[in-house]
Amino acid sequence: MKENSVPFISTQVSSGEYYYLNLTPDKAAGEVVVCGGREQCSPSYRIERNSFRFFSIEFISSGRGKLIMNGKSHALRPGAIYCYGPRTRHVIETDPENPMLKHFVDFSGSALVELLKTTDFLKGSPLYVSRPFRIRSIFENLITTGNTESRNRDALCTLLLRQLILYADDTSMDPAAAFSPAWQTYLRCRQHIERNFLQIQTVSDAAAACFVDQAYLSRLFKRFADESPLQLLTRLKMGKAADLLSNRDLLIKQVAEEVGFADPYHFSRVFKRVYGIPPETFTQAARRRG
């Protein structure tokens, strides 16, 4: 199904990826994931609604904007997540100089509404989560699962939505902390590592590129993340390496070079530490599956 055939999907986006499960849910159903996706807002993005057909949760992955809900204005920054329902008046507007990348999921059902009532989602203002990259991962998992044909797809998406609601509530923090210089520095540094991990050789390199001290970078990750900067860098590099080994006919030495390891033996040791098997064994298993 194309997004322009769904009337409530915005056309004010420069790119997007969507999934559609049930656009006409039974009103008596307890929990239904309707649709969802990821949207890169265009600089002129502005949505104003007096009502909406479903409940929706939206998450800001990058960029900035503004949310007006029930007459109150709220700044939107990375890590903001908010919910509106069928009777919630709202305006969502992006900063044209820094357009938002946002994820969303639309849903309905009394059981999910009851779950929302146990959280802070229905208080009429955004939550700011201390683990935004895990929230983003759940949204991305929803997109992947929603676009995978399987008999359990709807049930799996419902479980992911429940996980999203509960995890966002668990990791919500005081808005003052979300706008603190330390939090903004952490986000900036993490985004730099995620975007440039193939070129980054050491945590010291990452810290220098972000104009912070390496020890301070480590303290930021200890405060706001579930992993250290080195663990993040290693995980990203090894994830890319596994993808290359699975999908391309490359030598171990070539894969090592592509993910920033000059020494293929060092690469093999790190790969085995992360995945439990050496890259040669991983490649053989991947080819057998293919």
C-alpha positions as YAML, in Angstrom:
chain: A
units: angstrom
residues:
- id: 1
  name: MET
  ca: [0.00, 0.00, 0.00]
- id: 2
  name: LYS
  ca: [1.33, 3.44, -0.91]
- id: 3
  name: GLU
  ca: [1.45, 6.12, 1.75]
- id: 4
  name: ASN
  ca: [-0.28, 8.67, -0.50]
- id: 5
  name: SER
  ca: [-3.34, 6.40, -0.57]
- id: 6
  name: VAL
  ca: [-3.76, 6.72, 3.22]
- id: 7
  name: PRO
  ca: [-5.45, 10.06, 3.99]
- id: 8
  name: PHE
  ca: [-3.95, 10.58, 7.45]
- id: 9
  name: ILE
  ca: [-0.33, 9.99, 6.36]
- id: 10
  name: SER
  ca: [1.30, 13.39, 5.82]
- id: 11
  name: THR
  ca: [2.67, 14.36, 2.42]
- id: 12
  name: GLN
  ca: [4.86, 17.06, 4.01]
- id: 13
  name: VAL
  ca: [7.86, 14.75, 4.23]
- id: 14
  name: SER
  ca: [10.99, 14.45, 2.12]
- id: 15
  name: SER
  ca: [11.24, 10.69, 2.74]
- id: 16
  name: GLY
  ca: [9.54, 7.99, 4.76]
- id: 17
  name: GLU
  ca: [9.17, 4.29, 5.40]
- id: 18
  name: TYR
  ca: [5.83, 2.87, 6.55]
- id: 19
  name: TYR
  ca: [3.97, -0.30, 7.45]
- id: 20
  name: TYR
  ca: [0.21, -0.91, 7.44]
- id: 21
  name: LEU
  ca: [-1.45, -3.64, 9.47]
- id: 22
  name: ASN
  ca: [-5.12, -2.79, 9.95]
- id: 23
  name: LEU
  ca: [-6.50, 0.56, 8.77]
- id: 24
  name: THR
  ca: [-10.10, -0.32, 9.72]
- id: 25
  name: PRO
  ca: [-9.83, -1.89, 13.19]
- id: 26
  name: ASP
  ca: [-12.85, -3.32, 14.96]
- id: 27
  name: LYS
  ca: [-13.99, -0.81, 17.61]
- id: 28
  name: ALA
  ca: [-14.49, -3.68, 20.06]
- id: 29
  name: ALA
  ca: [-10.91, -4.96, 19.68]
- id: 30
  name: GLY
  ca: [-8.74, -4.71, 22.76]
- id: 31
  name: GLU
  ca: [-5.44, -3.87, 21.05]
- id: 32
  name: VAL
  ca: [-4.68, -3.14, 17.41]
- id: 33
  name: VAL
  ca: [-1.56, -1.70, 15.83]
- id: 34
  name: VAL
  ca: [-2.90, 0.23, 12.85]
- id: 35
  name: CYS
  ca: [0.24, 1.45, 11.11]
- id: 36
  name: GLY
  ca: [3.48, 3.28, 11.73]
- id: 37
  name: GLY
  ca: [6.78, 4.33, 10.28]
- id: 38
  name: ARG
  ca: [9.57, 6.85, 10.05]
- id: 39
  name: GLU
  ca: [9.34, 10.30, 8.42]
- id: 40
  name: GLN
  ca: [11.91, 12.93, 7.53]
- id: 41
  name: CYS
  ca: [9.95, 16.15, 7.77]
- id: 42
  name: SER
  ca: [10.27, 18.73, 5.03]
- id: 43
  name: PRO
  ca: [11.29, 22.24, 6.19]
- id: 44
  name: SER
  ca: [7.69, 23.42, 5.87]
- id: 45
  name: TYR
  ca: [6.17, 20.51, 7.83]
- id: 46
  name: ARG
  ca: [3.18, 21.62, 9.89]
- id: 47
  name: ILE
  ca: [0.23, 19.45, 10.94]
- id: 48
  name: GLU
  ca: [-2.83, 20.89, 12.67]
- id: 49
  name: ARG
  ca: [-5.66, 18.60, 13.74]
- id: 50
  name: ASN
  ca: [-8.75, 19.00, 15.88]
- id: 51
  name: SER
  ca: [-9.12, 15.22, 16.08]
- id: 52
  name: PHE
  ca: [-7.51, 12.01, 14.85]
- id: 53
  name: ARG
  ca: [-8.90, 8.58, 14.06]
- id: 54
  name: PHE
  ca: [-6.60, 6.64, 16.40]
- id: 55
  name: PHE
  ca: [-4.17, 7.01, 19.27]
- id: 56
  name: SER
  ca: [-0.66, 7.85, 18.13]
- id: 57
  name: ILE
  ca: [2.78, 7.90, 19.74]
- id: 58
  name: GLU
  ca: [5.47, 9.95, 18.03]
- id: 59
  name: PHE
  ca: [9.18, 10.08, 18.81]
- id: 60
  name: ILE
  ca: [11.74, 12.67, 17.72]
- id: 61
  name: SER
  ca: [14.97, 11.01, 16.59]
- id: 62
  name: SER
  ca: [16.70, 14.14, 15.34]
- id: 63
  name: GLY
  ca: [15.99, 17.76, 14.52]
- id: 64
  name: ARG
  ca: [13.81, 20.21, 16.40]
- id: 65
  name: GLY
  ca: [10.26, 21.41, 16.37]
- id: 66
  name: LYS
  ca: [7.25, 22.44, 18.38]
- id: 67
  name: LEU
  ca: [4.20, 20.62, 19.71]
- id: 68
  name: ILE
  ca: [1.04, 22.46, 20.71]
- id: 69
  name: MET
  ca: [-1.32, 20.15, 22.55]
- id: 70
  name: ASN
  ca: [-4.50, 21.26, 24.31]
- id: 71
  name: GLY
  ca: [-3.40, 24.86, 23.88]
- id: 72
  name: LYS
  ca: [0.04, 24.43, 25.51]
- id: 73
  name: SER
  ca: [3.28, 24.73, 23.55]
- id: 74
  name: HIS
  ca: [6.22, 22.34, 24.05]
- id: 75
  name: ALA
  ca: [9.68, 22.32, 22.48]
- id: 76
  name: LEU
  ca: [10.56, 19.13, 20.62]
- id: 77
  name: ARG
  ca: [14.14, 17.86, 20.62]
- id: 78
  name: PRO
  ca: [15.74, 14.44, 20.09]
- id: 79
  name: GLY
  ca: [14.49, 12.08, 22.78]
- id: 80
  name: ALA
  ca: [11.01, 13.64, 23.03]
- id: 81
  name: ILE
  ca: [8.10, 11.19, 22.83]
- id: 82
  name: TYR
  ca: [4.44, 12.11, 23.06]
- id: 83
  name: CYS
  ca: [0.97, 10.67, 22.63]
- id: 84
  name: TYR
  ca: [-2.28, 12.10, 21.34]
- id: 85
  name: GLY
  ca: [-5.69, 10.49, 21.02]
- id: 86
  name: PRO
  ca: [-8.86, 10.82, 18.96]
- id: 87
  name: ARG
  ca: [-10.05, 13.90, 20.87]
- id: 88
  name: THR
  ca: [-6.71, 15.66, 21.30]
- id: 89
  name: ARG
  ca: [-6.27, 18.95, 19.46]
- id: 90
  name: HIS
  ca: [-2.67, 19.28, 18.39]
- id: 91
  name: VAL
  ca: [-0.22, 21.10, 16.14]
- id: 92
  name: ILE
  ca: [3.13, 19.59, 15.16]
- id: 93
  name: GLU
  ca: [5.60, 21.90, 13.48]
- id: 94
  name: THR
  ca: [9.23, 21.42, 12.54]
- id: 95
  name: ASP
  ca: [12.08, 23.89, 12.78]
- id: 96
  name: PRO
  ca: [12.75, 24.71, 9.10]
- id: 97
  name: GLU
  ca: [16.46, 25.12, 9.82]
- id: 98
  name: ASN
  ca: [16.70, 21.72, 11.53]
- id: 99
  name: PRO
  ca: [13.82, 19.52, 10.27]
- id: 100
  name: MET
  ca: [12.71, 16.65, 12.46]
- id: 101
  name: LEU
  ca: [13.18, 12.97, 11.79]
- id: 102
  name: LYS
  ca: [10.36, 11.31, 13.67]
- id: 103
  name: HIS
  ca: [8.99, 7.81, 14.23]
- id: 104
  name: PHE
  ca: [5.34, 7.08, 14.90]
- id: 105
  name: VAL
  ca: [2.90, 4.27, 15.60]
- id: 106
  name: ASP
  ca: [-0.89, 4.53, 15.37]
- id: 107
  name: PHE
  ca: [-3.11, 2.15, 17.35]
- id: 108
  name: SER
  ca: [-6.49, 1.59, 18.97]
- id: 109
  name: GLY
  ca: [-8.11, -0.66, 21.55]
- id: 110
  name: SER
  ca: [-9.31, -0.43, 25.13]
- id: 111
  name: ALA
  ca: [-6.51, -2.62, 26.52]
- id: 112
  name: LEU
  ca: [-3.83, -0.31, 25.11]
- id: 113
  name: VAL
  ca: [-5.65, 2.76, 26.41]
- id: 114
  name: GLU
  ca: [-5.75, 1.20, 29.87]
- id: 115
  name: LEU
  ca: [-2.00, 0.59, 29.62]
- id: 116
  name: LEU
  ca: [-1.45, 4.24, 28.68]
- id: 117
  name: LYS
  ca: [-3.38, 5.31, 31.78]
- id: 118
  name: THR
  ca: [-0.78, 3.60, 33.99]
- id: 119
  name: THR
  ca: [1.93, 5.84, 32.52]
- id: 120
  name: ASP
  ca: [2.58, 9.57, 32.12]
- id: 121
  name: PHE
  ca: [1.72, 9.52, 28.41]
- id: 122
  name: LEU
  ca: [-1.76, 10.97, 28.84]
- id: 123
  name: LYS
  ca: [-0.72, 13.99, 30.90]
- id: 124
  name: GLY
  ca: [-0.73, 16.20, 27.81]
- id: 125
  name: SER
  ca: [2.98, 16.95, 27.47]
- id: 126
  name: PRO
  ca: [5.98, 15.15, 25.94]
- id: 127
  name: LEU
  ca: [8.15, 12.75, 27.86]
- id: 128
  name: TYR
  ca: [11.91, 13.00, 27.48]
- id: 129
  name: VAL
  ca: [13.62, 9.62, 27.65]
- id: 130
  name: SER
  ca: [17.10, 8.91, 28.95]
- id: 131
  name: ARG
  ca: [17.61, 6.00, 26.52]
- id: 132
  name: PRO
  ca: [16.46, 7.48, 23.19]
- id: 133
  name: PHE
  ca: [18.55, 5.13, 21.09]
- id: 134
  name: ARG
  ca: [16.80, 2.09, 22.56]
- id: 135
  name: ILE
  ca: [13.43, 3.72, 21.93]
- id: 136
  name: ARG
  ca: [14.46, 4.34, 18.34]
- id: 137
  name: SER
  ca: [15.51, 0.69, 18.08]
- id: 138
  name: ILE
  ca: [12.02, -0.44, 19.13]
- id: 139
  name: PHE
  ca: [10.45, 1.82, 16.51]
- id: 140
  name: GLU
  ca: [12.81, 0.45, 13.85]
- id: 141
  name: ASN
  ca: [11.92, -3.08, 14.96]
- id: 142
  name: LEU
  ca: [8.26, -2.19, 14.51]
- id: 143
  name: ILE
  ca: [8.97, -1.09, 10.93]
- id: 144
  name: THR
  ca: [10.88, -4.29, 10.15]
- id: 145
  name: THR
  ca: [8.28, -6.54, 11.78]
- id: 146
  name: GLY
  ca: [5.37, -4.65, 10.25]
- id: 147
  name: ASN
  ca: [6.82, -5.14, 6.78]
- id: 148
  name: THR
  ca: [7.57, -8.85, 7.27]
- id: 149
  name: GLU
  ca: [4.85, -11.23, 6.18]
- id: 150
  name: SER
  ca: [4.17, -13.73, 8.96]
- id: 151
  name: ARG
  ca: [1.18, -15.21, 10.74]
- id: 152
  name: ASN
  ca: [2.30, -13.61, 14.02]
- id: 153
  name: ARG
  ca: [3.08, -10.16, 12.64]
- id: 154
  name: ASP
  ca: [0.18, -8.34, 14.31]
- id: 155
  name: ALA
  ca: [0.81, -9.99, 17.68]
- id: 156
  name: LEU
  ca: [4.53, -9.23, 17.51]
- id: 157
  name: CYS
  ca: [3.87, -5.58, 16.68]
- id: 158
  name: THR
  ca: [1.46, -5.35, 19.62]
- id: 159
  name: LEU
  ca: [4.12, -6.73, 21.95]
- id: 160
  name: LEU
  ca: [6.63, -4.23, 20.61]
- id: 161
  name: LEU
  ca: [4.15, -1.39, 21.15]
- id: 162
  name: ARG
  ca: [3.59, -2.49, 24.74]
- id: 163
  name: GLN
  ca: [7.36, -2.64, 25.24]
- id: 164
  name: LEU
  ca: [7.68, 0.85, 23.77]
- id: 165
  name: ILE
  ca: [5.05, 2.33, 26.08]
- id: 166
  name: LEU
  ca: [6.47, 0.75, 29.22]
- id: 167
  name: TYR
  ca: [10.12, 1.41, 28.39]
- id: 168
  name: ALA
  ca: [9.47, 5.06, 27.54]
- id: 169
  name: ASP
  ca: [7.61, 5.48, 30.84]
- id: 170
  name: ASP
  ca: [10.42, 3.74, 32.74]
- id: 171
  name: THR
  ca: [13.16, 5.91, 31.22]
- id: 172
  name: SER
  ca: [11.40, 9.27, 31.20]
- id: 173
  name: MET
  ca: [13.33, 11.99, 32.97]
- id: 174
  name: ASP
  ca: [12.76, 15.47, 34.29]
- id: 175
  name: PRO
  ca: [12.37, 17.94, 31.40]
- id: 176
  name: ALA
  ca: [15.04, 20.16, 32.94]
- id: 177
  name: ALA
  ca: [17.56, 17.33, 32.65]
- id: 178
  name: ALA
  ca: [16.51, 16.70, 29.05]
- id: 179
  name: PHE
  ca: [17.45, 20.27, 28.15]
- id: 180
  name: SER
  ca: [20.68, 20.28, 30.17]
- id: 181
  name: PRO
  ca: [24.05, 20.90, 28.47]
- id: 182
  name: ALA
  ca: [25.28, 17.44, 29.56]
- id: 183
  name: TRP
  ca: [22.36, 15.68, 27.86]
- id: 184
  name: GLN
  ca: [22.74, 17.69, 24.67]
- id: 185
  name: THR
  ca: [26.48, 16.96, 24.61]
- id: 186
  name: TYR
  ca: [25.83, 13.24, 25.06]
- id: 187
  name: LEU
  ca: [23.37, 13.22, 22.16]
- id: 188
  name: ARG
  ca: [25.77, 15.15, 19.93]
- id: 189
  name: CYS
  ca: [28.67, 12.80, 20.71]
- id: 190
  name: ARG
  ca: [26.62, 9.64, 20.29]
- id: 191
  name: GLN
  ca: [25.19, 10.81, 16.97]
- id: 192
  name: HIS
  ca: [28.72, 11.57, 15.77]
- id: 193
  name: ILE
  ca: [29.87, 8.05, 16.65]
- id: 194
  name: GLU
  ca: [26.84, 6.45, 14.99]
- id: 195
  name: ARG
  ca: [27.30, 8.43, 11.80]
- id: 196
  name: ASN
  ca: [31.08, 8.07, 11.52]
- id: 197
  name: PHE
  ca: [31.94, 4.77, 13.22]
- id: 198
  name: LEU
  ca: [33.64, 3.34, 10.13]
- id: 199
  name: GLN
  ca: [36.17, 6.16, 10.14]
- id: 200
  name: ILE
  ca: [36.63, 6.40, 13.93]
- id: 201
  name: GLN
  ca: [39.60, 4.38, 15.15]
- id: 202
  name: THR
  ca: [39.48, 5.03, 18.90]
- id: 203
  name: VAL
  ca: [37.27, 6.63, 21.54]
- id: 204
  name: SER
  ca: [39.94, 9.31, 21.85]
- id: 205
  name: ASP
  ca: [39.39, 10.18, 18.17]
- id: 206
  name: ALA
  ca: [35.63, 10.45, 18.75]
- id: 207
  name: ALA
  ca: [36.09, 12.67, 21.81]
- id: 208
  name: ALA
  ca: [38.49, 14.97, 19.97]
- id: 209
  name: ALA
  ca: [36.11, 15.29, 17.01]
- id: 210
  name: CYS
  ca: [33.33, 16.28, 19.42]
- id: 211
  name: PHE
  ca: [35.59, 18.72, 21.30]
- id: 212
  name: VAL
  ca: [35.24, 16.96, 24.65]
- id: 213
  name: ASP
  ca: [37.67, 15.21, 26.97]
- id: 214
  name: GLN
  ca: [37.72, 11.40, 26.67]
- id: 215
  name: ALA
  ca: [37.13, 10.95, 30.39]
- id: 216
  name: TYR
  ca: [34.14, 13.30, 30.24]
- id: 217
  name: LEU
  ca: [32.74, 11.40, 27.25]
- id: 218
  name: SER
  ca: [32.96, 8.18, 29.27]
- id: 219
  name: ARG
  ca: [31.15, 9.82, 32.21]
- id: 220
  name: LEU
  ca: [28.37, 11.00, 29.90]
- id: 221
  name: PHE
  ca: [27.83, 7.47, 28.60]
- id: 222
  name: LYS
  ca: [27.88, 6.05, 32.11]
- id: 223
  name: ARG
  ca: [25.19, 8.54, 33.10]
- id: 224
  name: PHE
  ca: [22.92, 8.29, 30.07]
- id: 225
  name: ALA
  ca: [23.63, 4.99, 28.27]
- id: 226
  name: ASP
  ca: [23.70, 1.24, 28.82]
- id: 227
  name: GLU
  ca: [27.14, 0.93, 27.25]
- id: 228
  name: SER
  ca: [30.47, 2.73, 27.14]
- id: 229
  name: PRO
  ca: [31.67, 4.70, 24.08]
- id: 230
  name: LEU
  ca: [34.06, 1.84, 23.27]
- id: 231
  name: GLN
  ca: [31.28, -0.74, 23.51]
- id: 232
  name: LEU
  ca: [29.08, 1.35, 21.20]
- id: 233
  name: LEU
  ca: [31.90, 1.82, 18.68]
- id: 234
  name: THR
  ca: [32.77, -1.89, 18.75]
- id: 235
  name: ARG
  ca: [29.14, -2.98, 18.42]
- id: 236
  name: LEU
  ca: [28.59, -0.74, 15.40]
- id: 237
  name: LYS
  ca: [31.78, -1.90, 13.68]
- id: 238
  name: MET
  ca: [31.09, -5.58, 14.31]
- id: 239
  name: GLY
  ca: [27.47, -5.21, 13.20]
- id: 240
  name: LYS
  ca: [28.68, -3.77, 9.90]
- id: 241
  name: ALA
  ca: [31.29, -6.51, 9.63]
- id: 242
  name: ALA
  ca: [28.67, -9.22, 10.15]
- id: 243
  name: ASP
  ca: [26.53, -7.64, 7.46]
- id: 244
  name: LEU
  ca: [29.46, -7.57, 5.01]
- id: 245
  name: LEU
  ca: [30.40, -11.17, 5.78]
- id: 246
  name: SER
  ca: [26.79, -12.27, 5.29]
- id: 247
  name: ASN
  ca: [26.04, -10.49, 2.06]
- id: 248
  name: ARG
  ca: [29.26, -9.99, 0.12]
- id: 249
  name: ASP
  ca: [32.03, -12.25, -1.12]
- id: 250
  name: LEU
  ca: [34.86, -10.49, 0.70]
- id: 251
  name: LEU
  ca: [38.04, -11.70, 2.33]
- id: 252
  name: ILE
  ca: [38.37, -11.31, 6.11]
- id: 253
  name: LYS
  ca: [41.18, -8.82, 5.50]
- id: 254
  name: GLN
  ca: [38.92, -6.72, 3.26]
- id: 255
  name: VAL
  ca: [36.10, -6.68, 5.79]
- id: 256
  name: ALA
  ca: [38.54, -5.68, 8.53]
- id: 257
  name: GLU
  ca: [39.75, -2.76, 6.44]
- id: 258
  name: GLU
  ca: [36.20, -1.61, 5.65]
- id: 259
  name: VAL
  ca: [35.32, -1.35, 9.35]
- id: 260
  name: GLY
  ca: [38.57, 0.38, 10.28]
- id: 261
  name: PHE
  ca: [40.91, -2.42, 11.42]
- id: 262
  name: ALA
  ca: [44.40, -2.33, 9.92]
- id: 263
  name: ASP
  ca: [45.27, -5.66, 11.56]
- id: 264
  name: PRO
  ca: [42.98, -8.53, 10.43]
- id: 265
  name: TYR
  ca: [44.09, -10.67, 13.37]
- id: 266
  name: HIS
  ca: [42.99, -8.00, 15.83]
- id: 267
  name: PHE
  ca: [39.71, -7.74, 13.94]
- id: 268
  name: SER
  ca: [39.19, -11.51, 14.20]
- id: 269
  name: ARG
  ca: [39.80, -11.46, 17.95]
- id: 270
  name: VAL
  ca: [37.31, -8.63, 18.49]
- id: 271
  name: PHE
  ca: [34.73, -10.29, 16.22]
- id: 272
  name: LYS
  ca: [35.01, -13.55, 18.16]
- id: 273
  name: ARG
  ca: [34.70, -11.72, 21.47]
- id: 274
  name: VAL
  ca: [31.46, -10.07, 20.29]
- id: 275
  name: TYR
  ca: [29.81, -13.00, 18.48]
- id: 276
  name: GLY
  ca: [31.44, -16.02, 20.11]
- id: 277
  name: ILE
  ca: [32.80, -17.43, 16.83]
- id: 278
  name: PRO
  ca: [35.59, -16.31, 14.48]
- id: 279
  name: PRO
  ca: [34.63, -14.50, 11.26]
- id: 280
  name: GLU
  ca: [35.60, -17.53, 9.14]
- id: 281
  name: THR
  ca: [33.04, -19.70, 10.92]
- id: 282
  name: PHE
  ca: [30.43, -16.94, 10.72]
- id: 283
  name: THR
  ca: [30.98, -16.64, 6.96]
- id: 284
  name: GLN
  ca: [30.63, -20.39, 6.44]
- id: 285
  name: ALA
  ca: [27.39, -20.47, 8.42]
- id: 286
  name: ALA
  ca: [26.01, -17.48, 6.50]
- id: 287
  name: ARG
  ca: [26.77, -19.10, 3.17]
- id: 288
  name: ARG
  ca: [25.09, -22.35, 4.22]
- id: 289
  name: ARG
  ca: [21.97, -20.40, 5.15]
- id: 290
  name: GLY
  ca: [22.06, -18.68, 1.78]
...
